[in-house]
């Protein structure tokens, strides 16, 4: 124990931590003290231990003070080593009066001054004349002192007078005693970002203007279409009804006076007038689908297909047919429009399987690689040549003669219009005399 005490009283080095190290070594190497012979020896040992602890505490405090005394210089060295190589940001320090005291490579690249040219100058030289007149440099420092830091976007001036938009942050720095040490400044050139933002805003405004113009054009077109539909519905139907009616009257009242050829001509006139009426009805339906409000909801397509197939079979009960309908198939869309689409597709399949001994019609759903659901209706009918598939969904486009398969040529165009309104598409795969499969997505 005496040797341990002497270690603190007679240090062999100027390092204040060396006594602590030596004391630790000696404590670890000291044998366990023998049991004192008297109470006095025990008290003496306790006093020595207490003195040792007090000396260790004093030395630790001294070491802490010495570390704090050298901290400022160490921090400055670290600051310079970290920021000097940064080139994308101008990072420099100011003294409490606003004079430049440090300068990194990014500052030289951004502002154009070398360290020799700028050190000691007031940072107001980076401000525009109007900002200096408005006392903004002093206001920047004042807000940094009040709030701890101040940031924003302002135009700055480079050496030579060129300007750029800078995003800046000014931070007040204090020493260990709470005295103002100076300010740290960080600048970043955001001129291109601001130009890009303004360009995006301009393009957005231009897009909104174009959308408004296009919306106005579509509104006018829809109004014209509505007027046309009204005209077709009323003005064209009246002459057709007259042609059909008077032709029928001639046949009924003067049929005996006509030869077979004359009666045949009148029957053909009536048939064409009625067909024209059907075409008008189909066009009006297509027009309504285009303008109808879309109300999306969950729709049970399996149940809907089942209902349509039952109606088809009931209308032609003696025709052999097999329907394969997937169960539990749902979709989200407008129920009324989806029913129209399915009716057209199923009626199409029913019509083009009329030559088969047993009509086979299948409904189901597939999931593609992108997890998109695709619904389909497949038949074993006459099919068609895929070379003409792109014309399949146009209005009044027909791939088979009307004599063999009557119809208006509007059904598939209606299906395509409905799927497009749902954000989907319609397509088909087929081969002559090998059936066809019609797909649609929503």
LUMDO-135787 format. One record per residue (C-alpha): residue in one letter; residue number from 1; x negated, y, z negated. Coordinates in nm, 2 decimals, always signed. Example, Ala and Ser with C-alpha at 12.3 -4.5 7.8 and 13.67 -1.06 7.14 Angstrom:
r,k,u,v,w
A,1,-1.23,-0.45,-0.78
S,2,-1.37,-0.11,-0.71
//
This chain:
r,k,u,v,w
X,1,+0.00,+0.00,+0.00
X,2,-0.29,+0.24,-0.07
X,3,-0.42,+0.18,+0.28
X,4,-0.08,+0.26,+0.42
X,5,-0.06,+0.59,+0.23
X,6,-0.41,+0.68,+0.34
X,7,-0.30,+0.63,+0.70
X,8,-0.06,+0.92,+0.67
X,9,-0.29,+1.14,+0.46
X,10,-0.59,+1.10,+0.69
X,11,-0.48,+1.06,+1.05
X,12,-0.75,+0.96,+1.30
X,13,-0.58,+1.13,+1.60
X,14,-0.40,+1.45,+1.70
X,15,-0.11,+1.24,+1.82
X,16,+0.17,+1.28,+1.56
X,17,+0.32,+0.94,+1.65
X,18,-0.01,+0.75,+1.58
X,19,+0.04,+0.74,+1.21
X,20,+0.39,+0.59,+1.26
X,21,+0.24,+0.32,+1.49
X,22,-0.04,+0.24,+1.24
X,23,+0.20,+0.24,+0.95
X,24,+0.42,-0.01,+1.13
X,25,+0.13,-0.24,+1.20
X,26,+0.01,-0.23,+0.84
X,27,+0.36,-0.29,+0.71
X,28,+0.39,-0.60,+0.93
X,29,+0.05,-0.73,+0.82
X,30,+0.08,-0.67,+0.45
X,31,+0.14,-0.97,+0.24
X,32,+0.44,-0.98,+0.03
X,33,+0.35,-0.79,-0.29
X,34,+0.31,-0.98,-0.60
X,35,+0.56,-0.95,-0.88
X,36,+0.45,-0.65,-1.09
X,37,+0.34,-0.72,-1.44
X,38,+0.53,-0.43,-1.59
X,39,+0.82,-0.20,-1.52
X,40,+0.58,+0.09,-1.47
X,41,+0.41,-0.09,-1.17
X,42,+0.76,-0.14,-1.02
X,43,+0.85,+0.23,-1.04
X,44,+0.51,+0.33,-0.89
X,45,+0.58,+0.10,-0.59
X,46,+0.92,+0.26,-0.53
X,47,+0.77,+0.61,-0.54
X,48,+0.52,+0.51,-0.28
X,49,+0.79,+0.37,-0.05
X,50,+1.00,+0.68,-0.08
X,51,+0.71,+0.90,+0.00
X,52,+0.64,+0.69,+0.31
X,53,+0.99,+0.73,+0.44
X,54,+0.98,+1.11,+0.39
X,55,+0.65,+1.14,+0.58
X,56,+0.79,+0.93,+0.87
X,57,+1.10,+1.16,+0.89
X,58,+0.87,+1.47,+0.90
X,59,+0.66,+1.33,+1.17
X,60,+0.96,+1.23,+1.38
X,61,+1.10,+1.59,+1.35
X,62,+0.77,+1.74,+1.46
X,63,+0.76,+1.51,+1.76
X,64,+1.11,+1.61,+1.86
X,65,+1.03,+1.98,+1.84
X,66,+0.72,+1.93,+2.05
X,67,+0.93,+1.74,+2.31
X,68,+1.18,+2.02,+2.32
X,69,+0.91,+2.28,+2.36
X,70,+0.79,+2.11,+2.68
X,71,+1.13,+2.04,+2.82
X,72,+1.17,+2.36,+3.02
X,73,+0.86,+2.30,+3.22
X,74,+0.94,+1.94,+3.28
X,75,+1.29,+2.03,+3.40
X,76,+1.15,+2.29,+3.64
X,77,+0.91,+2.03,+3.79
X,78,+1.19,+1.78,+3.83
X,79,+1.41,+2.04,+3.99
X,80,+1.15,+2.13,+4.25
X,81,+1.07,+1.77,+4.33
X,82,+1.44,+1.68,+4.38
X,83,+1.55,+1.98,+4.59
X,84,+1.25,+2.09,+4.78
X,85,+1.30,+1.82,+5.05
X,86,+1.67,+1.87,+5.10
X,87,+1.74,+2.02,+5.44
X,88,+2.12,+2.01,+5.48
X,89,+2.18,+2.24,+5.18
X,90,+2.02,+2.57,+5.08
X,91,+1.93,+2.53,+4.71
X,92,+1.75,+2.81,+4.52
X,93,+1.75,+2.98,+4.19
X,94,+1.79,+3.34,+4.08
X,95,+1.67,+3.52,+3.77
X,96,+1.93,+3.69,+3.55
X,97,+1.92,+4.00,+3.77
X,98,+1.98,+3.81,+4.09
X,99,+1.63,+3.79,+4.24
X,100,+1.53,+3.48,+4.42
X,101,+1.28,+3.27,+4.22
X,102,+1.28,+2.93,+4.41
X,103,+1.33,+2.84,+4.77
X,104,+1.38,+2.49,+4.93
X,105,+1.34,+2.37,+5.29
X,106,+1.72,+2.37,+5.34
X,107,+1.73,+2.74,+5.24
X,108,+1.46,+2.82,+5.49
X,109,+1.64,+2.63,+5.77
X,110,+1.98,+2.78,+5.69
X,111,+1.89,+3.14,+5.61
X,112,+1.57,+3.18,+5.82
X,113,+1.34,+3.32,+5.55
X,114,+1.02,+3.16,+5.44
X,115,+0.94,+3.14,+5.07
X,116,+0.68,+3.42,+5.10
X,117,+0.94,+3.65,+5.26
X,118,+1.23,+3.59,+5.02
X,119,+1.08,+3.53,+4.67
X,120,+1.15,+3.83,+4.45
X,121,+1.41,+3.98,+4.67
X,122,+1.77,+4.03,+4.56
X,123,+2.01,+3.77,+4.69
X,124,+2.25,+4.04,+4.81
X,125,+2.05,+4.04,+5.14
X,126,+2.25,+3.73,+5.23
X,127,+2.58,+3.92,+5.22
X,128,+2.75,+4.13,+5.49
X,129,+2.75,+4.51,+5.45
X,130,+3.12,+4.51,+5.38
X,131,+3.08,+4.25,+5.10
X,132,+2.79,+4.45,+4.95
X,133,+3.01,+4.76,+4.96
X,134,+3.28,+4.56,+4.78
X,135,+3.02,+4.47,+4.51
X,136,+3.07,+4.09,+4.58
X,137,+2.71,+3.99,+4.49
X,138,+2.75,+4.12,+4.13
X,139,+3.11,+3.98,+4.12
X,140,+2.97,+3.64,+4.21
X,141,+2.73,+3.64,+3.92
X,142,+2.99,+3.79,+3.68
X,143,+3.23,+3.51,+3.75
X,144,+2.96,+3.25,+3.72
X,145,+2.88,+3.39,+3.37
X,146,+3.24,+3.40,+3.27
X,147,+3.35,+3.05,+3.40
X,148,+3.02,+2.87,+3.41
X,149,+3.02,+2.85,+3.79
X,150,+3.18,+3.03,+4.09
X,151,+3.25,+2.87,+4.43
X,152,+3.42,+2.95,+4.75
X,153,+3.38,+3.02,+5.13
X,154,+3.24,+3.35,+5.25
X,155,+3.05,+3.48,+5.56
X,156,+2.67,+3.50,+5.50
X,157,+2.39,+3.67,+5.69
X,158,+2.08,+3.50,+5.82
X,159,+1.74,+3.66,+5.88
X,160,+1.80,+3.84,+6.21
X,161,+2.16,+3.94,+6.14
X,162,+2.35,+3.63,+6.26
X,163,+2.64,+3.52,+6.05
X,164,+2.77,+3.19,+5.94
X,165,+3.05,+3.07,+5.71
X,166,+2.90,+2.92,+5.39
X,167,+3.05,+2.71,+5.12
X,168,+2.87,+2.83,+4.80
X,169,+2.84,+2.73,+4.44
X,170,+2.68,+2.96,+4.18
X,171,+2.61,+2.81,+3.84
X,172,+2.48,+3.00,+3.53
X,173,+2.18,+2.84,+3.35
X,174,+2.09,+2.88,+2.99
X,175,+1.79,+2.78,+2.78
X,176,+1.79,+2.57,+2.46
X,177,+1.86,+2.89,+2.25
X,178,+2.17,+2.98,+2.46
X,179,+1.99,+3.27,+2.64
X,180,+2.07,+3.32,+3.01
X,181,+1.79,+3.16,+3.21
X,182,+1.92,+3.25,+3.56
X,183,+2.15,+3.11,+3.83
X,184,+2.14,+2.81,+4.06
X,185,+2.28,+2.87,+4.41
X,186,+2.38,+2.60,+4.66
X,187,+2.49,+2.70,+5.01
X,188,+2.62,+2.48,+5.29
X,189,+2.70,+2.59,+5.65
X,190,+3.07,+2.50,+5.72
X,191,+3.10,+2.71,+6.04
X,192,+3.16,+2.41,+6.26
X,193,+3.40,+2.25,+6.01
X,194,+3.60,+2.58,+6.00
X,195,+3.59,+2.60,+6.38
X,196,+3.71,+2.24,+6.41
X,197,+3.98,+2.31,+6.15
X,198,+4.10,+2.61,+6.34
X,199,+4.10,+2.41,+6.66
X,200,+4.31,+2.14,+6.50
X,201,+4.55,+2.40,+6.37
X,202,+4.57,+2.55,+6.72
X,203,+4.63,+2.21,+6.88
X,204,+4.89,+2.12,+6.61
X,205,+5.07,+2.45,+6.68
X,206,+5.05,+2.38,+7.05
X,207,+5.18,+2.03,+7.00
X,208,+5.47,+2.16,+6.79
X,209,+5.55,+2.41,+7.07
X,210,+5.55,+2.14,+7.33
X,211,+5.76,+1.91,+7.11
X,212,+6.01,+2.20,+7.07
X,213,+6.01,+2.26,+7.44
X,214,+6.05,+1.89,+7.52
X,215,+6.32,+1.86,+7.26
X,216,+6.51,+2.14,+7.42
X,217,+6.47,+1.98,+7.76
X,218,+6.59,+1.65,+7.63
X,219,+6.88,+1.82,+7.46
X,220,+6.97,+1.99,+7.79
X,221,+6.93,+1.66,+7.98
X,222,+7.15,+1.47,+7.73
X,223,+7.42,+1.74,+7.77
X,224,+7.40,+1.71,+8.14
X,225,+7.42,+1.33,+8.11
X,226,+7.72,+1.37,+7.88
X,227,+7.89,+1.60,+8.14
X,228,+7.80,+1.35,+8.42
X,229,+7.94,+1.06,+8.22
X,230,+8.26,+1.25,+8.16
X,231,+8.28,+1.33,+8.54
X,232,+8.22,+0.97,+8.63
X,233,+8.47,+0.85,+8.37
X,234,+8.75,+1.08,+8.49
X,235,+8.68,+1.22,+8.84
X,236,+8.55,+0.90,+9.00
X,237,+8.79,+0.66,+8.84
X,238,+9.10,+0.84,+8.97
X,239,+9.01,+0.78,+9.34
X,240,+8.91,+0.42,+9.27
X,241,+9.24,+0.36,+9.10
X,242,+9.42,+0.51,+9.39
X,243,+9.23,+0.30,+9.65
X,244,+9.30,-0.02,+9.45
X,245,+9.66,+0.07,+9.38
X,246,+9.76,+0.17,+9.74
X,247,+9.58,-0.14,+9.88
X,248,+9.78,-0.36,+9.65
X,249,+10.10,-0.17,+9.75
X,250,+10.03,-0.23,+10.12
X,251,+9.98,-0.60,+10.06
X,252,+10.30,-0.63,+9.86
X,253,+10.52,-0.42,+10.07
X,254,+10.38,-0.47,+10.42
X,255,+10.20,-0.80,+10.38
X,256,+10.44,-0.99,+10.62
X,257,+10.37,-0.73,+10.89
X,258,+9.99,-0.78,+10.87
X,259,+9.80,-1.06,+11.03
X,260,+9.55,-1.26,+10.84
X,261,+9.26,-1.03,+10.93
X,262,+9.44,-0.71,+10.81
X,263,+9.54,-0.87,+10.48
X,264,+9.18,-0.99,+10.43
X,265,+9.05,-0.64,+10.48
X,266,+9.28,-0.50,+10.22
X,267,+9.18,-0.77,+9.97
X,268,+8.82,-0.68,+10.03
X,269,+8.89,-0.31,+9.98
X,270,+9.06,-0.40,+9.64
X,271,+8.77,-0.62,+9.54
X,272,+8.51,-0.35,+9.62
X,273,+8.71,-0.08,+9.44
X,274,+8.73,-0.31,+9.13
X,275,+8.36,-0.38,+9.15
X,276,+8.29,-0.01,+9.17
X,277,+8.49,+0.03,+8.86
X,278,+8.28,-0.23,+8.68
X,279,+7.96,-0.06,+8.79
X,280,+8.09,+0.27,+8.65
X,281,+8.18,+0.10,+8.32
X,282,+7.83,-0.05,+8.30
X,283,+7.66,+0.29,+8.37
X,284,+7.87,+0.45,+8.10
X,285,+7.77,+0.18,+7.86
X,286,+7.41,+0.23,+7.94
X,287,+7.45,+0.60,+7.89
X,288,+7.61,+0.56,+7.56
X,289,+7.33,+0.33,+7.44
X,290,+7.08,+0.59,+7.53
X,291,+7.26,+0.86,+7.33
X,292,+7.40,+0.65,+7.04
X,293,+7.27,+0.71,+6.69
X,294,+7.04,+0.44,+6.57
X,295,+7.14,+0.30,+6.23
X,296,+6.88,+0.04,+6.10
X,297,+6.98,-0.23,+5.87
X,298,+6.91,-0.60,+5.81
X,299,+7.09,-0.81,+6.07
X,300,+7.14,-1.19,+6.07
X,301,+7.06,-1.27,+6.43
X,302,+7.12,-1.64,+6.39
X,303,+7.48,-1.58,+6.29
X,304,+7.53,-1.32,+6.57
X,305,+7.39,-1.57,+6.83
X,306,+7.62,-1.84,+6.70
X,307,+7.93,-1.62,+6.74
X,308,+7.84,-1.53,+7.10
X,309,+7.77,-1.89,+7.20
X,310,+8.10,-2.00,+7.05
X,311,+8.28,-1.73,+7.26
X,312,+8.10,-1.84,+7.57
X,313,+8.20,-2.21,+7.52
X,314,+8.56,-2.12,+7.44
X,315,+8.59,-1.92,+7.76
X,316,+8.47,-2.22,+7.96
X,317,+8.55,-2.53,+7.74
X,318,+8.50,-2.79,+8.00
X,319,+8.14,-2.69,+8.08
X,320,+7.88,-2.92,+7.91
X,321,+7.63,-2.72,+7.70
X,322,+7.38,-2.76,+7.42
X,323,+7.29,-2.47,+7.20
X,324,+6.98,-2.48,+6.98
X,325,+7.00,-2.19,+6.73
X,326,+6.73,-2.13,+6.47
X,327,+6.87,-2.08,+6.13
X,328,+6.80,-1.79,+5.90
X,329,+6.66,-1.56,+6.16
X,330,+6.69,-1.19,+6.06
X,331,+6.58,-0.86,+6.21
X,332,+6.60,-0.50,+6.11
X,333,+6.78,-0.28,+6.36
X,334,+7.11,-0.13,+6.47
X,335,+7.37,-0.41,+6.44
X,336,+7.59,-0.29,+6.72
X,337,+7.31,-0.24,+6.97
X,338,+7.14,-0.57,+6.88
X,339,+7.48,-0.75,+6.94
X,340,+7.50,-0.59,+7.29
X,341,+7.14,-0.70,+7.37
X,342,+7.21,-1.06,+7.26
X,343,+7.54,-1.07,+7.44
X,344,+7.36,-0.96,+7.76
X,345,+7.08,-1.21,+7.72
X,346,+7.31,-1.50,+7.63
X,347,+7.56,-1.43,+7.90
X,348,+7.27,-1.41,+8.14
X,349,+7.14,-1.75,+8.03
X,350,+7.50,-1.89,+8.05
X,351,+7.54,-1.76,+8.40
X,352,+7.21,-1.89,+8.54
X,353,+7.26,-2.24,+8.40
X,354,+7.60,-2.29,+8.57
X,355,+7.44,-2.53,+8.83
X,356,+7.29,-2.76,+8.56
X,357,+7.46,-3.08,+8.45
X,358,+7.42,-2.97,+8.09
X,359,+7.33,-2.61,+8.01
X,360,+7.06,-2.59,+7.74
X,361,+7.02,-2.26,+7.56
X,362,+6.78,-2.20,+7.28
X,363,+6.73,-1.91,+7.04
X,364,+6.44,-1.87,+6.80
X,365,+6.16,-1.65,+6.67
X,366,+5.78,-1.66,+6.70
X,367,+5.51,-1.49,+6.50
X,368,+5.22,-1.36,+6.70
X,369,+4.86,-1.33,+6.60
X,370,+4.91,-0.97,+6.48
X,371,+5.20,-1.10,+6.25
X,372,+5.46,-0.93,+6.48
X,373,+5.79,-1.12,+6.51
X,374,+5.91,-1.19,+6.86
X,375,+6.26,-1.33,+6.93
X,376,+6.34,-1.53,+7.24
X,377,+6.63,-1.69,+7.43
X,378,+6.53,-1.98,+7.65
X,379,+6.74,-2.16,+7.92
X,380,+6.70,-2.45,+8.17
X,381,+6.86,-2.25,+8.45
X,382,+6.74,-2.16,+8.80
X,383,+6.46,-1.94,+8.68
X,384,+6.28,-1.69,+8.91
X,385,+5.95,-1.61,+9.07
X,386,+5.72,-1.42,+8.82
X,387,+5.60,-1.21,+9.12
X,388,+5.92,-1.01,+9.09
X,389,+5.93,-0.99,+8.71
X,390,+5.84,-0.62,+8.68
X,391,+6.16,-0.54,+8.88
X,392,+6.37,-0.75,+8.65
X,393,+6.47,-0.49,+8.40
X,394,+6.56,-0.20,+8.64
X,395,+6.92,-0.09,+8.68
X,396,+7.09,-0.26,+8.97
X,397,+6.79,-0.49,+9.03
X,398,+6.88,-0.84,+9.13
X,399,+6.66,-1.15,+9.20
X,400,+6.95,-1.37,+9.31
X,401,+7.24,-1.31,+9.55
X,402,+7.56,-1.18,+9.41
X,403,+7.75,-1.45,+9.59
X,404,+7.58,-1.72,+9.39
X,405,+7.56,-1.53,+9.06
X,406,+7.80,-1.23,+9.03
X,407,+7.72,-0.94,+8.81
X,408,+7.65,-0.56,+8.81
X,409,+7.27,-0.58,+8.76
X,410,+7.29,-0.36,+8.45
X,411,+7.26,-0.62,+8.17
X,412,+6.88,-0.66,+8.15
X,413,+6.83,-0.28,+8.19
X,414,+7.06,-0.24,+7.89
X,415,+6.86,-0.49,+7.69
X,416,+6.53,-0.31,+7.77
X,417,+6.68,+0.03,+7.67
X,418,+6.80,-0.11,+7.34
X,419,+6.46,-0.27,+7.25
X,420,+6.28,+0.05,+7.35
X,421,+6.50,+0.25,+7.12
X,422,+6.39,+0.02,+6.84
X,423,+6.03,+0.08,+6.93
X,424,+5.99,-0.27,+7.09
X,425,+5.98,-0.42,+7.43
X,426,+6.13,-0.69,+7.65
X,427,+5.96,-0.93,+7.89
X,428,+6.03,-1.27,+8.05
X,429,+5.85,-1.59,+8.15
X,430,+5.99,-1.82,+8.42
X,431,+5.94,-2.04,+8.72
X,432,+6.18,-2.12,+9.01
X,433,+6.42,-2.41,+8.91
X,434,+6.24,-2.45,+8.57
X,435,+6.44,-2.21,+8.36
X,436,+6.35,-1.88,+8.20
X,437,+6.26,-1.74,+7.86
X,438,+6.34,-1.38,+7.76
X,439,+6.14,-1.23,+7.47
X,440,+6.20,-0.91,+7.28
X,441,+6.04,-0.73,+6.99
X,442,+6.16,-0.45,+6.77
//
